[in-house]
Amino acid sequence: MSELLIDQKRYKADLRYHSITVSKFVNMSMERGRKTAARKNIYEMLAILEKETKQDPVKFLEQSLENIAPNLEVRSVRIGGANYQVPVPVSGMRKVTLSMR
């Protein structure tokens, strides 16, 4: 089994597509612990993507997440009694998390 350590949490690849991205996407879309319903919805979404785009749905999902991931975010820094918004590059795993949200 392929596993990946993301944000101090182990994610196993999902059963149908063998993708860790799909597994994390299922976990993030889950509401009130209903993982089976979330998995069903994500698999239906990927089936529709495959039908309409005629491409591999997992690669399409990963590419779309990469396209919408932010490169910079602003952090508040206090300098001399005033707060300034300073642009800071976003780390790799935070990019993935923010794009999935």
GROMACS elastic network, one bead per residue, 0.5 to 0.9 nm:
[ bonds ]
;  ai    aj funct       b0    kb
    1    12     6  0.71983   500
    1    13     6  0.74082   500
    2    11     6  0.86126   500
    2    12     6  0.61695   500
    2    13     6  0.61238   500
    2    18     6  0.83091   500
    2    19     6  0.88422   500
    2    20     6  0.82693   500
    3    10     6  0.64139   500
    3    11     6  0.55955   500
    3    13     6  0.65019   500
    3    20     6  0.75676   500
    4     9     6  0.81633   500
    4    10     6  0.56782   500
    4    11     6  0.54409   500
    4    12     6  0.67407   500
    4    13     6  0.83570   500
    4    20     6  0.73137   500
    5     8     6  0.60364   500
    5     9     6  0.55135   500
    5    11     6  0.64413   500
    6     9     6  0.52512   500
    6    10     6  0.62570   500
    6    11     6  0.70930   500
    6    93     6  0.71367   500
    7    10     6  0.82559   500
    7    93     6  0.73292   500
    7    94     6  0.87922   500
   11    14     6  0.89067   500
   11    20     6  0.64243   500
   11    21     6  0.89362   500
   11    23     6  0.70183   500
   11    24     6  0.69330   500
   12    15     6  0.89704   500
   12    18     6  0.85623   500
   12    19     6  0.81569   500
   12    20     6  0.61058   500
   12    23     6  0.69060   500
   12    24     6  0.86671   500
   13    16     6  0.87966   500
   13    17     6  0.78216   500
   13    21     6  0.77846   500
   13    22     6  0.75876   500
   13    23     6  0.58522   500
   13    24     6  0.86624   500
   14    17     6  0.60917   500
   14    19     6  0.56574   500
   14    20     6  0.64513   500
   14    21     6  0.85992   500
   14    22     6  0.65917   500
   14    23     6  0.50889   500
   14    24     6  0.88311   500
   14    26     6  0.89296   500
   15    18     6  0.55506   500
   15    19     6  0.81313   500
   15    23     6  0.87415   500
   16    19     6  0.82528   500
   16    43     6  0.84474   500
   17    20     6  0.88270   500
   17    22     6  0.76007   500
   17    58     6  0.74544   500
   18    22     6  0.81352   500
   18    23     6  0.84619   500
   19    22     6  0.54276   500
   19    23     6  0.64683   500
   19    24     6  0.88998   500
   19    58     6  0.75335   500
   20    24     6  0.61802   500
   20    25     6  0.84858   500
   21    24     6  0.52193   500
   21    25     6  0.60839   500
   21    26     6  0.86209   500
   21    58     6  0.80827   500
   21    61     6  0.85456   500
   21    62     6  0.73208   500
   22    26     6  0.61258   500
   22    27     6  0.86628   500
   22    42     6  0.79896   500
   22    43     6  0.89306   500
   22    58     6  0.73363   500
   22    61     6  0.84450   500
   22    62     6  0.88911   500
   23    26     6  0.51592   500
   23    27     6  0.63836   500
   23    28     6  0.87702   500
   23    39     6  0.84579   500
   24    27     6  0.50538   500
   24    28     6  0.61808   500
   24    29     6  0.86500   500
   24   100     6  0.88948   500
   25    28     6  0.51432   500
   25    29     6  0.61791   500
   25    30     6  0.86286   500
   25    39     6  0.89672   500
   25    42     6  0.79357   500
   25   100     6  0.68990   500
   26    29     6  0.52507   500
   26    30     6  0.61619   500
   26    35     6  0.72482   500
   26    38     6  0.58203   500
   26    39     6  0.55915   500
   26    41     6  0.86244   500
   26    42     6  0.65441   500
   27    30     6  0.53024   500
   27    31     6  0.87675   500
   27    35     6  0.70708   500
   27    38     6  0.77044   500
   27    39     6  0.83771   500
   28    31     6  0.83410   500
   28    38     6  0.89143   500
   28   100     6  0.76798   500
   28   101     6  0.77932   500
   29    35     6  0.85776   500
   29    38     6  0.61597   500
   29    39     6  0.86184   500
   29    42     6  0.83897   500
   29   101     6  0.88618   500
   30    33     6  0.62275   500
   30    34     6  0.59330   500
   30    35     6  0.55836   500
   30    36     6  0.85696   500
   30    37     6  0.77083   500
   30    38     6  0.51205   500
   30    39     6  0.80676   500
   31    34     6  0.58136   500
   31    35     6  0.76386   500
   31    37     6  0.88287   500
   31    38     6  0.75631   500
   32    35     6  0.84901   500
   33    36     6  0.87547   500
   34    37     6  0.56155   500
   34    38     6  0.64316   500
   34    39     6  0.87759   500
   35    38     6  0.50038   500
   35    39     6  0.59670   500
   35    40     6  0.84848   500
   36    39     6  0.51036   500
   36    40     6  0.61505   500
   36    41     6  0.86839   500
   37    40     6  0.50729   500
   37    41     6  0.62528   500
   37    42     6  0.87059   500
   38    41     6  0.51493   500
   38    42     6  0.62046   500
   38    43     6  0.85829   500
   39    42     6  0.51823   500
   39    43     6  0.60649   500
   39    44     6  0.85181   500
   40    43     6  0.52190   500
   40    44     6  0.61427   500
   40    45     6  0.86023   500
   41    44     6  0.51340   500
   41    45     6  0.61627   500
   41    46     6  0.86823   500
   42    46     6  0.61806   500
   42    47     6  0.85953   500
   43    46     6  0.50480   500
   43    47     6  0.61207   500
   43    48     6  0.86460   500
   44    47     6  0.50286   500
   44    48     6  0.62521   500
   44    49     6  0.86114   500
   45    48     6  0.52031   500
   45    49     6  0.62277   500
   45    50     6  0.86918   500
   45    57     6  0.89924   500
   46    50     6  0.61194   500
   46    51     6  0.85601   500
   46    56     6  0.89408   500
   46    57     6  0.55212   500
   46    58     6  0.74255   500
   46    61     6  0.82393   500
   47    50     6  0.50992   500
   47    51     6  0.61524   500
   47    52     6  0.86586   500
   47    57     6  0.73745   500
   48    51     6  0.50462   500
   48    52     6  0.60967   500
   48    53     6  0.83966   500
   48    57     6  0.86742   500
   49    52     6  0.53138   500
   49    53     6  0.57968   500
   49    54     6  0.76851   500
   49    55     6  0.78230   500
   49    56     6  0.83947   500
   49    57     6  0.58292   500
   49    60     6  0.81340   500
   49    61     6  0.88125   500
   50    53     6  0.54876   500
   50    54     6  0.51931   500
   50    55     6  0.55719   500
   50    56     6  0.61510   500
   50    57     6  0.51708   500
   50    58     6  0.89124   500
   50    60     6  0.87386   500
   51    54     6  0.56161   500
   51    55     6  0.80404   500
   51    57     6  0.89508   500
   52    55     6  0.83233   500
   53    56     6  0.83571   500
   53    57     6  0.82146   500
   53    60     6  0.87625   500
   54    57     6  0.83729   500
   55    58     6  0.87376   500
   55    59     6  0.78989   500
   55    60     6  0.70213   500
   56    59     6  0.55507   500
   56    60     6  0.62520   500
   56    61     6  0.87512   500
   57    61     6  0.60131   500
   57    62     6  0.85638   500
   58    61     6  0.50236   500
   58    62     6  0.61410   500
   58    63     6  0.85014   500
   59    62     6  0.50679   500
   59    63     6  0.60057   500
   59    64     6  0.85042   500
   60    63     6  0.51266   500
   60    64     6  0.61273   500
   60    65     6  0.86020   500
   61    64     6  0.51687   500
   61    65     6  0.61565   500
   61    66     6  0.85702   500
   62    65     6  0.51177   500
   62    66     6  0.61368   500
   62    67     6  0.86473   500
   63    66     6  0.50231   500
   63    67     6  0.61872   500
   63    68     6  0.88405   500
   64    67     6  0.50054   500
   64    68     6  0.63803   500
   64    69     6  0.86391   500
   64    99     6  0.89778   500
   65    68     6  0.53815   500
   65    69     6  0.60875   500
   65    95     6  0.89185   500
   65    96     6  0.70652   500
   65    99     6  0.56863   500
   65   100     6  0.68063   500
   66    69     6  0.53021   500
   66    70     6  0.87142   500
   66    95     6  0.82633   500
   66    96     6  0.75560   500
   66    99     6  0.75684   500
   67    70     6  0.84103   500
   67    99     6  0.86235   500
   68    95     6  0.89766   500
   68    98     6  0.89260   500
   68    99     6  0.58645   500
   68   100     6  0.89269   500
   69    94     6  0.89781   500
   69    95     6  0.53111   500
   69    96     6  0.65510   500
   69    97     6  0.85942   500
   69    98     6  0.66915   500
   69   100     6  0.84056   500
   70    73     6  0.72824   500
   70    89     6  0.87300   500
   70    90     6  0.70768   500
   70    95     6  0.61504   500
   70    96     6  0.89723   500
   70    98     6  0.75806   500
   70    99     6  0.73207   500
   71    88     6  0.86063   500
   71    89     6  0.58957   500
   71    90     6  0.56298   500
   71    91     6  0.84158   500
   71    95     6  0.74577   500
   72    87     6  0.61298   500
   72    88     6  0.55000   500
   72    90     6  0.53717   500
   73    86     6  0.81986   500
   73    87     6  0.55006   500
   73    88     6  0.54622   500
   73    89     6  0.63836   500
   73    90     6  0.63810   500
   74    85     6  0.56226   500
   74    86     6  0.52071   500
   74    88     6  0.58412   500
   74    89     6  0.85806   500
   75    84     6  0.80718   500
   75    85     6  0.54914   500
   75    86     6  0.53309   500
   75    87     6  0.63633   500
   75    88     6  0.67550   500
   76    83     6  0.62004   500
   76    84     6  0.55903   500
   76    86     6  0.62573   500
   76    87     6  0.89176   500
   77    82     6  0.82599   500
   77    83     6  0.55014   500
   77    84     6  0.52628   500
   77    85     6  0.63370   500
   77    86     6  0.66769   500
   78    81     6  0.63064   500
   78    82     6  0.55564   500
   78    84     6  0.62604   500
   78    85     6  0.89124   500
   79    82     6  0.54782   500
   79    83     6  0.62745   500
   79    84     6  0.72331   500
   80    83     6  0.82761   500
   90    93     6  0.84982   500
   90    94     6  0.64281   500
   90    95     6  0.61623   500
   91    94     6  0.54017   500
   91    95     6  0.61984   500
   92    95     6  0.52329   500
   92    96     6  0.67146   500
   92    97     6  0.89786   500
   93    96     6  0.51973   500
   93    97     6  0.63381   500
   93    98     6  0.86737   500
   94    97     6  0.50030   500
   94    98     6  0.59880   500
   94    99     6  0.84148   500
   95    98     6  0.52384   500
   95    99     6  0.60488   500
   95   100     6  0.85799   500
   96    99     6  0.52080   500
   96   100     6  0.61950   500
   96   101     6  0.87031   500
   97   100     6  0.52413   500
   97   101     6  0.63228   500
   98   101     6  0.51512   500
